[in-house]
Amino acid sequence: NENFEKIEELEKRLLKIKDVFDLLNKEKEIKELEKEIQKEGFWENKKEAVKKTQKLADLKKEVEIYYYLEKELKDIKELAFLTEKEKGESGLEKEINEKIKK
């Protein structure tokens, strides 16, 4: 099925992005920054504190984008399986095709 081939290709791309993106290290850095921000005296050096909180916000946004893409791909895959069960051109298949094109 053409849709499953496209989905498989998207899954491969997402895995590459995860590696290139270094997701695990970004999540680790987020946890470390969150712990550091909770420490007493963190705001004594305001310039450094602002820099670290901005870095934390940036990292969270990057990780959030990856997980959004991962969820969208999972949803597409589930829709494809449902469509395969129903067979034929349906509203679900159109929805899948639209999401894949994004």
C-alpha positions in Angstrom: 0.0 0.0 0.0 1.4 3.4 -1.0 0.3 5.0 2.3 2.2 2.5 4.4 5.3 3.0 2.3 5.1 6.8 2.8 4.5 6.2 6.5 7.5 3.9 6.8 9.6 6.5 5.0 8.4 9.2 7.5 9.2 6.9 10.4 12.8 6.5 9.1 13.2 10.2 8.7 11.9 10.8 12.2 14.4 8.3 13.7 17.2 10.1 11.8 16.0 13.4 13.2 15.9 12.0 16.7 19.6 11.0 16.4 20.8 14.2 14.6 18.7 16.2 17.0 20.3 14.4 20.0 17.0 14.2 21.8 18.2 12.2 24.8 20.9 14.7 25.6 18.5 17.6 25.2 16.1 16.0 27.7 19.0 15.4 30.1 20.1 19.0 29.8 16.5 20.1 30.5 16.4 18.1 33.7 19.7 19.5 34.8 18.7 23.1 34.1 15.4 22.6 35.9 17.3 21.4 39.0 19.7 24.3 38.8 16.9 26.8 38.5 15.3 25.4 41.7 18.5 26.0 43.7 18.7 28.7 46.2 20.6 31.8 45.0 20.0 31.0 41.3 18.7 34.5 40.6 21.7 36.2 42.4 23.5 36.5 39.0 20.6 37.8 37.0 22.4 37.8 33.6 23.4 34.2 33.9 20.0 33.2 35.3 18.2 34.8 32.3 20.6 33.1 29.9 19.9 29.7 31.5 16.1 30.1 31.6 16.1 31.1 28.0 18.2 28.1 27.1 15.7 25.9 29.0 12.8 27.4 27.2 14.5 26.9 23.8 15.4 23.2 24.6 11.8 22.5 25.8 10.4 24.0 22.5 12.8 21.9 20.4 11.8 18.7 22.3 8.2 19.6 22.2 8.3 19.9 18.4 9.9 16.5 18.0 7.2 14.8 20.2 4.5 16.7 18.3 5.9 15.2 15.0 6.1 11.7 16.6 2.5 11.9 17.8 1.3 13.1 14.4 3.0 10.2 12.7 1.5 7.7 15.2 -1.9 9.2 14.5 -1.4 8.9 10.7 -0.3 5.3 11.1 -3.4 4.4 13.2 -5.6 6.1 10.6 -3.9 4.1 7.8 -4.6 0.8 9.6 -8.3 1.8 10.1 -8.5 2.8 6.5 -6.9 -0.5 5.4 -9.6 -2.4 7.3 -12.4 -0.4 5.6 -10.7 -0.6 2.2 -11.5 1.7 -0.6 -11.4 5.5 -0.8 -13.0 7.0 2.3 -12.8 10.1 4.4 -10.1 8.5 6.5 -7.9 7.8 3.5 -8.3 11.5 2.4 -7.3 12.6 5.9 -4.2 10.4 5.8 -3.1 11.7 2.5 -3.6 15.3 3.7 -1.5 14.7 6.9 1.3 12.9 5.0 1.6 15.9 2.6 2.2 18.2 5.6 
